């Protein structure tokens, strides 16, 4: 399990624990793996829950005892949910927040009573292959990969593995055949092996989801809830908006959020850079998102009215249908036209972030500066295998109307290849050069541009 995935799982655990213990009964919950704490064996996880204390170390025993008496039912429910949804977390601890390693703790190990409700490794692999065969965008490759894994299954290669090792090994074996970075088996599942409401078509990442799992019954209420969460979690992926010296706009976009939720925030960001002479869009830490979000962002960079600009197509293997994506005829505020755009890329840029890069590059609307991107072009959905795991399966593929292909496996190759750490400097230098060559630039802005350029050059 990679660091990013592990950190995300830790945030989910913290959120779910706090939801189970409302009204501030829990300060925080942390997920620990082997190496984080000597008590965690290899291949296992621990969840440590920190509760509020009172006066000092001399009261830790009393604090824990009083808290346990008040929350026995919630503690038992948490132990059950962890055993079913994250079996590798065989250790569950409760401690007073701020206490040291020698302070008293309440320990609730998995006692094995729910073993009959946990899927075996063989059942997990078999279910994953059924889902792969039914949903993968390339059926022949799915069959080839499934057959290879079934041979390993028959040889006992997946027997007696914890789910962390099993997920990593099964993912690796599938990709030996498919070579698809979106095809992954991961921890965290659902009630059974049925597809849960997935991402927007074309997304490599899940939608913003309410942490407590509650789904309002009507669409508008659900949309408003997701919008609130998208704003709170990461501001819809809009990490930074800035007017740089020399009147150059800068956008740092870490995620391409669903346009239905993020539209007002995207429009606000574009309004803040509308008066600049050049624009830098930083996608170096963008790991994906919604194709409709890509359309909304790109629509500000192309003329409005008429049929619009043909941005991308997505072919759905299950229906044989192709969905076309065109720039929007109307967006709030001013479009960003007839001015240069520079897109920063890195090896971390992935999925929807790559769609953003590739579309602008193919249409000649932006210069991509940095590193070749990750190479994941297949829209993906998450299918629960059981309570403990899910498999992300690409169910469609992108087809760019200009190139007739996509960035799968190859990544987006930059127009100007430089290490990602240098890409901003290169782009800013180009942008400042454009400002200084433009007509009718007010002297104060021209002076700022010259000063900034001199600083970069020195």
C-alpha positions as CSV (number, residue, x, y, z in Angstrom):
1,X,0.0,0.0,0.0
2,X,1.6,3.3,-1.1
3,X,2.0,6.3,1.2
4,X,-0.8,8.3,-0.5
5,X,-3.3,5.5,-0.3
6,X,-2.3,4.7,3.3
7,X,-2.7,8.4,4.3
8,X,-6.1,8.5,2.6
9,X,-7.2,5.4,4.4
10,X,-6.1,7.0,7.7
11,X,-8.2,10.0,7.0
12,X,-11.2,7.8,6.3
13,X,-10.6,5.9,9.5
14,X,-10.4,9.1,11.6
15,X,-13.6,10.4,10.0
16,X,-15.6,7.2,10.5
17,X,-14.5,6.8,14.2
18,X,-15.5,10.4,14.9
19,X,-18.9,9.8,13.3
20,X,-19.4,6.8,15.5
21,X,-18.5,8.7,18.7
22,X,-20.2,12.1,18.3
23,X,-20.2,15.2,20.4
24,X,-16.4,15.3,20.8
25,X,-16.1,12.0,22.6
26,X,-13.1,11.2,20.4
27,X,-10.3,13.7,19.6
28,X,-8.8,11.7,16.8
29,X,-8.0,8.3,15.4
30,X,-4.8,7.3,13.8
31,X,-3.9,4.3,11.6
32,X,-0.6,2.7,12.3
33,X,1.2,0.0,10.3
34,X,4.3,-2.1,10.8
35,X,7.2,0.3,11.4
36,X,5.0,3.1,12.9
37,X,4.7,1.3,16.3
38,X,6.6,-1.7,17.7
39,X,3.3,-3.4,18.6
40,X,2.2,-3.7,15.0
41,X,3.3,-6.9,13.4
42,X,4.3,-7.1,9.7
43,X,1.2,-7.3,7.5
44,X,-1.1,-5.9,10.1
45,X,-2.6,-2.5,11.1
46,X,-3.6,-0.8,14.3
47,X,-6.2,1.8,15.0
48,X,-5.4,4.0,18.0
49,X,-8.3,6.2,19.2
50,X,-7.4,9.2,21.4
51,X,-10.0,10.4,23.8
52,X,-10.1,13.8,25.8
53,X,-8.4,13.8,29.1
54,X,-9.0,15.9,32.2
55,X,-6.2,17.2,34.5
56,X,-3.0,15.2,34.1
57,X,-1.2,11.8,33.9
58,X,-2.4,10.8,37.4
59,X,-6.0,10.8,36.1
60,X,-5.4,8.7,32.9
61,X,-6.7,5.5,34.5
62,X,-9.8,7.2,35.8
63,X,-10.4,9.0,32.6
64,X,-10.2,5.8,30.6
65,X,-12.4,3.9,33.0
66,X,-15.1,6.6,33.0
67,X,-15.0,6.9,29.2
68,X,-15.2,3.1,28.7
69,X,-18.2,2.9,31.0
70,X,-20.0,5.6,28.9
71,X,-19.1,4.2,25.5
72,X,-19.1,0.4,25.7
73,X,-21.7,0.0,22.9
74,X,-19.8,2.3,20.5
75,X,-16.5,0.5,21.3
76,X,-18.1,-2.8,20.5
77,X,-19.6,-1.5,17.3
78,X,-16.3,0.0,16.2
79,X,-14.5,-3.3,16.9
80,X,-17.1,-5.2,14.8
81,X,-16.9,-2.7,11.9
82,X,-13.1,-2.8,11.9
83,X,-13.1,-6.6,11.9
84,X,-15.4,-6.7,8.9
85,X,-14.2,-3.7,6.9
86,X,-10.4,-3.6,7.7
87,X,-9.5,-7.1,9.0
88,X,-5.8,-6.3,9.0
89,X,-6.4,-3.8,11.8
90,X,-6.4,-6.6,14.4
91,X,-5.4,-4.2,17.1
92,X,-7.7,-1.5,18.4
93,X,-6.5,0.7,21.2
94,X,-8.0,3.6,23.2
95,X,-5.7,6.1,25.0
96,X,-6.0,9.6,26.5
97,X,-4.9,12.3,24.0
98,X,-1.4,13.6,24.9
99,X,-0.4,10.5,26.9
100,X,2.9,8.8,26.3
101,X,3.7,5.3,25.3
102,X,3.8,4.1,28.9
103,X,0.4,5.5,29.8
104,X,-2.6,3.1,30.4
105,X,-4.6,2.0,27.4
106,X,-7.7,0.0,26.6
107,X,-6.9,-2.7,24.1
108,X,-9.5,-4.5,22.0
109,X,-7.9,-7.1,19.7
110,X,-9.9,-9.0,17.0
111,X,-11.0,-12.1,18.8
112,X,-11.8,-14.0,15.7
113,X,-15.6,-14.3,16.3
114,X,-16.4,-12.7,13.0
115,X,-14.1,-14.9,10.9
116,X,-17.0,-16.6,9.3
117,X,-18.2,-13.3,7.9
118,X,-14.9,-12.4,6.4
119,X,-14.1,-13.4,2.9
120,X,-11.2,-15.7,2.4
121,X,-8.4,-14.8,0.1
122,X,-9.7,-17.3,-2.5
123,X,-13.1,-15.7,-2.4
124,X,-11.7,-12.3,-2.8
125,X,-9.6,-13.3,-5.8
126,X,-12.5,-15.2,-7.4
127,X,-14.9,-12.3,-7.0
128,X,-12.4,-9.8,-8.3
129,X,-11.9,-11.8,-11.5
130,X,-15.7,-12.1,-12.0
131,X,-15.9,-8.3,-11.8
132,X,-12.9,-7.9,-14.1
133,X,-14.4,-10.1,-16.8
134,X,-17.8,-8.4,-16.6
135,X,-16.5,-4.8,-16.7
136,X,-13.0,-4.2,-18.1
137,X,-12.9,-2.1,-21.2
138,X,-10.8,-4.6,-23.0
139,X,-12.6,-8.0,-22.6
140,X,-9.8,-10.1,-24.3
141,X,-7.2,-8.6,-22.0
142,X,-9.4,-9.2,-19.0
143,X,-9.8,-12.9,-19.9
144,X,-6.0,-13.2,-20.4
145,X,-5.3,-11.6,-17.0
146,X,-8.0,-13.6,-15.3
147,X,-6.6,-16.9,-16.7
148,X,-3.1,-16.0,-15.5
149,X,-4.4,-15.2,-12.0
150,X,-6.5,-18.3,-11.8
151,X,-3.3,-20.4,-12.5
152,X,-1.7,-18.6,-9.6
153,X,-4.8,-19.2,-7.5
154,X,-4.7,-22.9,-8.2
155,X,-1.0,-23.0,-7.2
156,X,-1.9,-21.5,-3.8
157,X,-0.1,-18.2,-4.3
158,X,-2.9,-16.3,-2.6
159,X,-3.4,-18.6,0.3
160,X,-2.9,-17.3,3.9
161,X,-2.2,-13.7,2.8
162,X,-3.4,-10.7,4.8
163,X,-5.5,-8.4,2.8
164,X,-2.8,-5.8,2.5
165,X,-0.4,-8.2,0.9
166,X,-3.2,-9.8,-1.1
167,X,-4.3,-6.5,-2.6
168,X,-0.8,-5.5,-3.6
169,X,0.0,-8.9,-5.1
170,X,-3.2,-9.3,-7.0
171,X,-2.9,-5.8,-8.4
172,X,0.7,-6.5,-9.5
173,X,-0.3,-9.8,-11.2
174,X,-3.2,-8.1,-13.1
175,X,-1.0,-5.4,-14.3
176,X,1.6,-7.8,-15.6
177,X,-0.9,-8.5,-18.3
178,X,-3.0,-5.3,-18.5
179,X,-0.4,-2.6,-17.8
180,X,-3.1,-0.3,-16.5
181,X,-2.5,2.0,-13.6
182,X,-6.2,2.5,-12.9
183,X,-6.7,-1.3,-12.5
184,X,-6.1,-1.8,-8.8
185,X,-7.3,-3.8,-5.8
186,X,-7.5,-1.7,-2.7
187,X,-8.6,-1.9,0.9
188,X,-12.1,-0.6,1.7
189,X,-15.2,-2.1,0.3
190,X,-19.0,-2.1,0.6
191,X,-21.8,-4.4,1.6
192,X,-21.3,-6.9,-1.2
193,X,-19.9,-7.5,-4.7
194,X,-22.1,-5.0,-6.5
195,X,-21.0,-1.7,-8.1
196,X,-21.5,1.3,-5.8
197,X,-22.4,4.7,-7.3
198,X,-19.2,5.4,-9.1
199,X,-17.4,8.4,-10.2
200,X,-18.4,10.7,-13.1
201,X,-17.7,8.8,-16.3
202,X,-14.1,9.3,-17.3
203,X,-12.9,9.8,-13.8
204,X,-10.1,7.9,-12.2
205,X,-11.2,9.1,-8.7
206,X,-14.3,8.9,-6.6
207,X,-16.7,11.8,-6.3
208,X,-16.7,13.9,-3.2
209,X,-18.6,11.7,-0.7
210,X,-20.2,12.6,2.6
211,X,-18.0,11.3,5.4
212,X,-20.9,9.9,7.4
213,X,-22.1,7.9,4.4
214,X,-25.6,9.4,4.5
215,X,-27.2,9.9,1.1
216,X,-29.9,12.5,1.0
217,X,-33.0,11.1,-0.8
218,X,-33.3,13.8,-3.4
219,X,-30.7,14.9,-5.9
220,X,-30.6,18.6,-5.0
221,X,-30.0,17.8,-1.3
222,X,-27.3,15.4,-2.1
223,X,-25.6,17.8,-4.5
224,X,-25.6,20.5,-1.8
225,X,-24.1,18.1,0.7
226,X,-21.3,17.1,-1.7
227,X,-20.7,20.7,-2.5
228,X,-20.2,21.5,1.1
229,X,-17.8,18.6,1.5
230,X,-15.9,19.5,-1.6
231,X,-15.4,23.0,-0.3
232,X,-14.3,21.9,3.2
233,X,-12.0,19.0,2.1
234,X,-9.8,20.8,-0.4
235,X,-11.7,23.7,-1.9
236,X,-12.7,21.6,-5.0
237,X,-9.0,21.0,-5.7
238,X,-8.2,24.7,-6.1
239,X,-5.2,25.0,-4.0
240,X,-3.9,28.4,-4.9
241,X,-4.9,31.4,-7.1
242,X,-2.5,34.2,-7.5
243,X,-1.6,37.3,-9.6
244,X,2.2,37.1,-10.0
245,X,4.5,40.1,-10.6
246,X,4.2,41.3,-14.2
247,X,0.4,40.6,-14.2
248,X,0.8,36.8,-14.8
249,X,-2.0,34.6,-13.5
250,X,-1.3,31.4,-11.6
251,X,-3.6,28.5,-10.7
252,X,-2.6,25.5,-8.6
253,X,-5.2,22.8,-9.2
254,X,-4.8,19.6,-7.3
255,X,-8.0,17.8,-8.3
256,X,-10.6,18.3,-11.1
257,X,-13.8,18.4,-9.2
258,X,-17.3,17.6,-10.5
259,X,-18.5,20.7,-12.3
260,X,-22.0,20.5,-10.9
261,X,-20.5,21.0,-7.4
262,X,-17.4,23.1,-8.2
263,X,-18.7,25.4,-10.9
264,X,-19.0,28.6,-8.8
265,X,-15.5,28.0,-7.3
266,X,-14.0,27.5,-10.8
267,X,-15.7,30.6,-12.1
268,X,-14.4,32.6,-9.1
269,X,-10.8,31.4,-9.7
270,X,-11.0,32.3,-13.4
271,X,-12.5,35.7,-12.6
272,X,-9.5,36.5,-10.4
273,X,-7.0,35.8,-13.2
274,X,-9.2,37.3,-16.0
275,X,-7.2,40.5,-16.3
276,X,-3.7,38.9,-16.6
277,X,-1.5,38.9,-19.7
278,X,-0.6,35.2,-19.4
279,X,-1.7,32.2,-17.3
280,X,0.2,29.3,-15.7
281,X,-1.9,26.3,-14.7
282,X,0.0,24.1,-12.3
283,X,-1.2,20.4,-12.5
284,X,2.0,18.9,-11.1
285,X,0.0,17.5,-8.1
286,X,-3.2,16.8,-9.8
287,X,-4.2,13.2,-9.5
288,X,-7.4,13.2,-11.4
289,X,-11.1,13.9,-11.3
290,X,-14.2,14.5,-13.4
291,X,-14.2,14.9,-17.2
292,X,-17.1,17.3,-16.8
293,X,-14.8,19.3,-14.6
294,X,-12.1,19.3,-17.3
295,X,-14.7,20.6,-19.7
296,X,-15.7,23.4,-17.3
297,X,-12.1,24.6,-16.8
298,X,-11.3,24.3,-20.5
299,X,-14.4,26.2,-21.6
300,X,-12.9,29.4,-20.2
301,X,-9.9,29.0,-22.6
302,X,-12.0,28.6,-25.8
303,X,-14.5,30.9,-27.5
304,X,-18.2,30.6,-26.5
305,X,-21.3,30.4,-28.7
306,X,-21.9,28.1,-31.7
307,X,-21.2,24.4,-31.4
308,X,-18.1,25.0,-29.2
309,X,-14.8,23.2,-29.4
310,X,-14.6,19.4,-29.5
311,X,-12.5,18.5,-26.5
312,X,-12.6,14.8,-26.0
313,X,-14.6,11.6,-26.5
314,X,-15.2,8.6,-24.2
315,X,-16.1,5.2,-25.6
316,X,-18.1,3.0,-23.2
317,X,-17.3,-0.7,-23.8
318,X,-20.5,-1.9,-22.1
319,X,-22.9,-0.1,-24.4
320,X,-20.7,0.6,-27.4
321,X,-21.7,4.3,-27.2
322,X,-19.3,7.2,-27.4
323,X,-19.9,10.4,-25.4
324,X,-18.6,13.6,-26.9
325,X,-17.3,16.4,-24.7
326,X,-17.5,20.0,-26.1
327,X,-16.6,23.4,-24.6
328,X,-19.6,25.1,-23.1
329,X,-21.4,27.8,-25.0
330,X,-21.8,29.9,-21.9
331,X,-19.7,30.3,-18.7
332,X,-20.1,32.9,-16.0
333,X,-17.7,35.8,-16.3
334,X,-15.0,36.5,-18.9
335,X,-13.3,33.9,-21.0
336,X,-9.5,33.7,-21.1
337,X,-8.8,34.1,-24.8
338,X,-6.0,35.3,-27.1
339,X,-3.4,35.0,-24.3
340,X,-0.8,32.3,-23.7
341,X,-1.4,29.5,-21.3
342,X,1.3,27.3,-19.8
343,X,0.5,24.0,-18.1
344,X,3.0,22.5,-15.6
345,X,3.2,18.7,-15.5
346,X,5.0,16.0,-13.5
347,X,5.1,12.2,-13.2
348,X,2.4,12.6,-10.5
349,X,-0.1,14.2,-12.9
350,X,-2.6,11.5,-13.6
351,X,-6.0,10.6,-15.0
352,X,-8.3,13.7,-15.1
353,X,-5.2,15.9,-14.7
354,X,-3.7,14.3,-17.8
355,X,-7.0,14.8,-19.6
356,X,-6.6,18.5,-18.8
357,X,-3.0,18.6,-20.1
358,X,-3.6,16.4,-23.2
359,X,-6.7,18.3,-24.4
360,X,-5.1,21.7,-24.2
361,X,-1.9,20.5,-25.9
362,X,-3.7,18.6,-28.7
363,X,-5.8,21.7,-29.5
364,X,-2.7,23.9,-29.4
365,X,-4.2,26.1,-26.6
366,X,-1.4,25.6,-24.1
367,X,2.3,24.8,-23.8
368,X,2.9,21.9,-21.5
369,X,6.1,22.3,-19.5
370,X,7.6,19.7,-17.1
371,X,7.7,16.0,-17.0
372,X,5.9,13.2,-18.8
373,X,2.7,12.4,-16.9
374,X,1.6,9.1,-15.3
375,X,-0.2,7.6,-18.2
376,X,-3.8,6.7,-17.0
377,X,-6.4,7.4,-19.6
378,X,-9.1,4.9,-18.8
379,X,-12.2,6.1,-16.9
380,X,-12.7,3.9,-13.9
381,X,-15.3,2.8,-11.4
382,X,-14.8,1.2,-8.0
383,X,-16.6,-2.2,-7.5
384,X,-16.8,-3.6,-4.0
385,X,-15.5,-7.1,-3.6
386,X,-16.9,-7.4,-0.1
387,X,-16.7,-5.4,3.1
388,X,-13.0,-5.2,3.2
389,X,-11.9,-4.6,-0.4
390,X,-12.8,-3.1,-3.8
391,X,-11.4,-3.2,-7.3
392,X,-11.0,-0.2,-9.5
393,X,-11.8,-1.3,-13.1
394,X,-11.5,0.9,-16.2
395,X,-14.8,0.5,-18.0
396,X,-14.3,3.0,-20.9
397,X,-11.5,4.7,-22.8
398,X,-10.8,8.2,-24.0
399,X,-10.4,9.1,-27.6
400,X,-9.1,12.5,-28.4
401,X,-10.7,14.0,-31.6
402,X,-7.5,15.5,-32.8
403,X,-5.0,12.7,-32.2
404,X,-7.4,9.8,-32.4
405,X,-5.8,8.2,-29.4
406,X,-5.0,9.1,-25.8
407,X,-2.3,9.1,-23.2
408,X,-2.7,5.6,-21.8
409,X,0.6,4.1,-20.9
410,X,2.6,6.8,-22.6
411,X,1.6,9.8,-20.5
412,X,1.4,13.3,-21.8
413,X,4.8,14.2,-23.3
414,X,5.5,17.9,-22.5
415,X,6.3,20.4,-25.2
416,X,9.2,21.6,-23.0
417,X,10.8,18.8,-21.0
418,X,12.4,19.9,-17.7
419,X,12.4,18.5,-14.2
420,X,9.1,19.3,-12.5
421,X,10.9,21.4,-9.9
422,X,12.1,23.7,-12.7
423,X,8.9,23.9,-14.7
424,X,7.4,26.9,-12.9
425,X,10.6,29.0,-13.4
426,X,10.6,28.1,-17.1
427,X,6.9,28.9,-17.6
428,X,7.1,32.1,-15.6
429,X,10.1,33.2,-17.7
430,X,8.1,32.6,-20.9
431,X,5.1,34.4,-19.5
432,X,7.1,37.5,-18.5
433,X,8.7,37.5,-21.9
434,X,5.3,37.6,-23.5
435,X,4.3,40.5,-21.2
436,X,7.3,42.5,-22.1
437,X,6.7,42.0,-25.8
438,X,3.0,43.0,-25.7
439,X,1.8,46.4,-26.8
440,X,0.3,49.0,-24.4
441,X,1.5,47.4,-21.2
442,X,1.3,50.0,-18.5
443,X,4.8,51.1,-17.3
444,X,4.3,49.9,-13.7
445,X,3.4,46.4,-14.9
446,X,6.3,46.4,-17.4
447,X,8.7,47.5,-14.7
448,X,7.4,44.6,-12.4
449,X,7.9,42.2,-15.3
450,X,11.4,43.3,-16.0
451,X,12.3,43.1,-12.3
452,X,10.8,39.6,-11.9
453,X,12.5,38.4,-15.1
454,X,15.9,39.8,-13.9
455,X,15.4,37.9,-10.7
456,X,14.7,34.6,-12.5
457,X,17.7,35.1,-14.8
458,X,20.1,35.9,-12.0
